[in-house]
Amino acid sequence: MKKTVIFLILVFAFYGLCFSQAGNPLTITVEITNIVINGGNIYLTIFSNSESFVKEDPEIAYRFFADHTSLTKEIWLPRGEYVLTVIQDANNNRILDYGPLEIPKELIGMSNYFGHGIPSRNFEKQKILIDEKTGKIVIGLYKF
């Protein structure tokens, strides 16, 4: 019985060590550019899978005030693939408003999007890898 308890403790400790190292968050710097001063709050949202991205239901969300034309914030994320989106909520209703043909009415930025055309709602196209090599992510805001 004593050997079984010790064995189970060692097994759980080993699994705990493995999972804790895989999930240790990394410090990532996010720079948001092209902000309109006092043009509405800035929302940075983070999605870790296609389902949450399509439903626009982020796992993590931050709100910032638009008092400069750019801002830089440190965030912590575990290693993995993510889509980061940023909106400047001009009417402060906490959602991205769309016009005809699902074209965003407000300023929007996204990982792997550089202001050409309408950003994709495809997680695979917009995702970025967060790992030890990721230092700074720059996301510009764009109007359509």
Order of alpha helices (4+ residues) and beta strands (2+ residues): alpha-beta-beta-alpha-beta-beta-beta-beta-alpha-beta-beta
